[in-house]
Structure formats: C-alpha cells, structure tokens
Amino acid sequence: MASVYLQTTIANSGDKEIQVVTEILSPEGKVVARKDDTRKINHGKPFEQNFIVENPALWSPESPSLYLATSRIYVDGNLTDEYTTRFGIRSIEIIPDKGFYLNGKHRKFQGVCNHHDLGPLGAAINVAALRRQLVLLKDMGCDAIRTAHSMPAPELVALCDEMGFMMMIEPFDEWDIAKCANGYHRYFDEWAEKDMVNMLHNYRNNACVVMWSIGNEVPTQCSPDGYRVASFLQDICFREDPTRPVTCGMDQVSCVLSNGFAAMIQVPGFNYRAHRYTEAYEKLPQNIVLGSETSSTVSSRGIYKFPVEKRADALYDDHQSSSYDLEYCEWSNVPDDDFALADDYEWTIGQFVWTGFDYLGEPSPYDTDAWPNHSSLFGIIDLASLPKDRYYLYRSLWNKEANTLHVLPHWNWPGREGEVTPVFVYTNYPSAELFINGKSYGRKSKSNESLQHRYRLMWMDAVYEPGEVKVVAYNNQGEAVEEKIVRTAGKPHHIELVADRKDLAADGKDLAYITVRIVDKDGNLCPDDNRLVQFSVKGKGAYKAAANGDPTCLDLFHLPRMHAFSGQLTAIVQAGETNGEIIFEAKAPGVQSGKITLFTR
C-alpha cells in the first residue's frame, strides 16, 4: 500500500469553516480513496489530508502510471472551487556504494541533456515537437532527461510524466559569480530563492521528477566560500521538497574535491572528467557519483573521415565531424568511457549525455573559426530529428526490449576503390560476421581488448569495392539470427517520403515530420546527394519548417525549400483546424518528385 499526503493551500478563507472533499482516482479512473473533512484553517496553514491507496500502480519509465487527486472546496455547503492534481506513486532511494533505486529496484540513469530549442521550429514550445523528440529517445532506450540549464516548460514535464522519462530539473547556469557579462549573477541575490521556490512548488507533484540540480558549471564552485551558496540552494530544496535528492553539475574536479564544495552536495554530479570518477568516489563521503553531463562526442550524420582514429578536437576544412563516433572535444570523451563506468561500478548511478539532440549555437569543436556553423555537433540526433550513427550505439546498450543491428559507413566511395575503409557494427548481439560482395572478413565478438572493442564490432581492415556489405549477427549459441545489408547506391532516381504519422489532430498545432530521402531506382539512399528540394502543401494544413542536420548549411528553416544533406532532410507540416486531407509534395531537378497524403481529424 501507499500513503498519500495532500496539502491544499486555501486563500481568503477568513474564519469560516471549510469543507474539503478529495477523491483519488486510479489510472483506470476508479475512486480508490476519499476524504470528506471540515475544519477551520489553522493560522494560515495548508489544509492537510492523508490517504491510503491499496495495491498502488507504481510510476516508472516502463509503466508510467498516473493518479488524479480532485479536491472540491465547500463554504457553507456551497461548492466554491475545484482543483485536480495529477501525481504518481513511486519510491526513490540512493544508497551509498550501491546506487540509485526506483521502486526498490536498482537502475542506472540512461539519460540525455537537452537544450530548450526545437531545431528549425525555434524556441517556442510545441507539444507535438516535444513528443516527437521523446518518441525517438524512448526507442533509443533513454529513460531520463536533464533540463540543461534552465527551468523546463510545463508541457515537457507533463509529457515526461505520461511517456515515462525520469527528470533532473535544473534552474541555473550561473550563481553569484559571473560566467558572462549579462548573466543571472546580476539578479541572484534578489531572485535565486524566489525562482527556486517557484520551480520546486510547480514541479514537486510530478512523478517524473526524481532529482533537483542546483546549478551547472558555476564559477562559484571554485570560490573558497562557494560551498555556502551551494548549501543555501540545497537547503531550499530540502525545505520545500524533502522527498527528492539534490545534485549539482561540477566540472572543476580539483577545486570541488579540495575546497569542500563536492563533499556537501547530496549527490555529487560530475560533468565529464570520467578518468577522475574513482578518485572522487574514494575521497567523497557520499560514496556515489553521478555523470551529470557526459561524453560530448561530436559527429555529422552521414559524414566519415579517414583514417579512422580516436581524436580530440579534430578539425576539417568542411567544418564537419566524423560519424565513426571517435571524435570529441579536448575536455570530453567518447561514449564507451561512460558505458564502462556504468557497467563496472555500482556506485556510479548513470549518466546524462550531452546531448540528445543537436541545438542552435555552440558549434564545438569549431569554436574560434566557426562560420558558417550555426548548430552543435554534440547531438545523438541531428537538428532535423534524424538519428546519427551514434544513436544506434546507445540503442544497442540501452534498449533492452528490441534488437539493434546497425552498419556504418555508407558504401558509396568513388575513388576509394582498393583502400581500407573500416566497417563498424553497433549491435546488442555478441558477435557478427562481415561480408563484402560475398567475401567474409571474419566473425568479430565483443571483447576487452579495448573499450571500443567492448561495445562495438569493428573491421579495421575492410577494403572498399562497390557492391554489397552484409553483416550477419549471431546469438550466444552461435546461431545466425539477423542480417543487415548496405548497398552501393546507383544514380539518384526519385524522392522517397516517410511521415512519422499520417493522422493529425485538427487543432492548428499538431505536426507531422516527413523524412525526405533521395534514392536510386531500387530505393537505396544516395548518401552523397545534396540537391535542393522544393516543397508544397495543399489542403487542410500548411508547411511549417525544414532542416537537414548540416551544421554548416545556411538555408532558412521557414522557407519551403532545403538542400538535402547526406541524401536526407526533414520537412515539417502543421495541421489546420478543419478535418480533411493534407497533400505534401517534394520536387527537385533530375529526380522524380514525391507525394504523400496526411489526414486531419
């Protein structure tokens, strides 16, 4: 059974007796508890009610069960107000040396950090766009979101409640010491507590919120008195919501280990510095380490660089990064490092990868000579909401409900005939065999030879010749269970359109994401085709925006045309307010056009 403690704040009650009738409804809509209480408000204190819910359906990412508490306020027998609160029933526990427990079960955060923008749609919230992001992340096996580094939109938190994502909510990127000239430090003394209290009160009934973060990489962490500010903010969390743990994203490990800052944070959160996790665990009293921001691998979808090697701050004339997923910034690392920490130590409680999606701005590693880069390269999914290869590396470990077999790179390399062109496979299967035009390059198994060999299957000796790459995956019994084929594409022939959904709500807000692919006559993606595509929308909807995921492309999102990037792009169509058909068409010179029909209902 579960105990539910409800506080109802009632204004303007005076000395009158107040009757509060509260019903708790199960996820199926049945009344499972009810209280009818009448009393005078006690010196402005909230009206308190306690309930017992027998055999509760527990909220978790796998089963996001939600209850409703509906309170009706009566004065002199007359109904004067009614308020409904949605909540979940679940338990959170962090045990030193052992880790994080949700509903009594040990688990690691498989999380991502996300900025607030929605790529080509900009910063304004659209629920359909947020839902689209979460659908992609859910399929990857992601189970947690960190709001980096600002308070989230209520619509996002509501969706995480419904779809099953744990949340770390974070309000600040700066405290009392400036990180930038016009930053929050100008308002911190006057507004920090007010903003914290508003955030905590607004989201403390949301089941998805399992942790508060009080800041990200704040300069105050290296101040001799920085711990005082951290304690001030952490204590606000404890005072207003004693049910959830508190963390802080710290990147200056030497500072925070030596000045006591990290020792007083309830859950020490480290941004990168994976090589110092063990040191932090051994020095800190909490005996727990959270990867509050991890990896920051950089890649461009469909772009591959040779030779294939692990490199920090790799720079190229085209301002792209390689999708072999071995390039990172000098302060970060590749995903395999964080996978190993999570797998090898119970006291690491998981990670929040920087980032789930590419976002506008911050085009590292092209920091000093950025033009024409306008978006990041950190995302597991690009600005067009198209998964990069790295998506399938995470999926192969994180999604326990589905099999993953992904092959890279593409196999269109004119001029590389006879040259070594490594083939990588991201899969949950323990082994696989590579064939190029029928010739076997041998069976590879995951091993401890290196961290990359532990999580990836790699044929570093593969030689390019046009034709067919086939990968056959084997289970633990050595049985062939799945295969994947990548073919050299022929001449571009037509435009293929794939909509994420065909039926839209006729509310003037709903969106469909349409993947636009340039393919040969047999439907193989032409991975080096970047032609300009024009769009038209007729019927009960309108063109909204487009993006191609190219961080260097300066095409305007809102105009009905966009260059393909690595053979693909995404166009977004918005529903109208009446029922009917929406006809979307994409045209480009030299290839047959594509047309697709959607419906508003």
ZIVEN-V116317 format. One record per backbone hydrogen bond with DSSP energy under -1.0 kcal/mol. NH is the residue of the N-H (numbers start at 1). CO is the residue of the C=O. Records with the same first field share a line. If there is no record, write none. Layout:
NH=CO / CO
//
This chain:
2=53
4=51
6=49
8=47
16=13
18=39
19=74
20=37
21=72
22=35
23=70
24=33
25=68
26=30
29=26
32=24
33=24
35=22
37=20
39=18
43=41
45=42
47=8
49=6
51=4
53=2
59=89
65=63
67=87
68=25
69=85
70=23
71=83
72=21
73=81
74=19
75=78
78=75
80=73
81=73
83=71
85=69
87=67
93=101
95=99
97=287
98=95
99=95
101=93
102=105
103=91
105=102
107=100
109=349
111=351
112=144
113=353
114=146
118=122
121=118
122=119
130=126
131=127
132=128
133=129
134=130
135=131
136=132
137=133
138=134
139=135
140=136
141=138
142=137
143=110
145=166
146=112
147=168
148=114 / 146
157=153
158=154
159=155
160=156
161=157
162=158
163=159
164=160
165=160
166=143
167=208
168=145
169=211
183=180
186=183
187=184
188=184
191=187
192=188
195=191
196=192
197=193
198=194
199=195
200=196
201=197
202=198
203=199
204=200
206=203
209=206
210=167
211=167
212=245
213=169
214=247
217=249
221=218
222=219
223=220
226=223
228=225
230=226
231=227
232=228
233=229
234=230
235=231
236=232
237=233
238=234
239=235
240=236
241=237
247=212
249=215
250=269
253=251
256=252
257=253
258=254
259=255
262=256
267=246
269=248
270=290
271=250
272=293
276=273
277=274
280=276
281=277
282=278
283=279
284=280
289=347
290=268
291=350
292=290
293=270
294=352
296=294
298=327
299=377
300=321
303=300
311=326
313=328
319=316
323=303
328=311
332=329
333=295
337=334
339=335
340=336
341=337
342=338
343=339
344=340
345=341
348=345
349=289
351=109
352=291
353=111
354=294
356=113
358=381
361=374
366=363
367=365
373=370
374=551
376=359
380=355
381=356
382=386
385=382
388=380
391=388
392=389
394=390
395=391
396=392
397=394
398=394
399=395
400=398
406=426
408=424
416=413
418=464
419=416
421=462
423=459
424=408
425=457
426=406
428=404
431=474
432=444
433=472
434=442
435=470
436=439
437=468
439=436
441=434
444=432
446=430
447=453
454=450
455=451
456=452
457=425
459=423
462=459
464=419
469=486
470=435
471=484
472=433
473=482
474=431
475=479
478=475
481=473
482=473
484=471
486=469
488=467
493=519
494=519
495=592
496=517
498=515
500=513
504=599
507=505
508=576
512=573
514=571
515=498
516=569
517=496
518=567
519=494
520=524
523=520
526=518
527=525
529=526
533=562
534=587
535=560
536=585
538=583
540=581
542=574
544=572
545=572
546=557
547=570
553=550
561=559
562=533
564=531
565=568
567=529
568=565
569=516
570=547
571=514
572=545
573=512
574=542
575=510
576=540
580=600
582=598
583=538
584=596
585=536
586=594
587=534
591=588
592=493
594=586
596=584
598=582
599=502
600=580
601=504
//
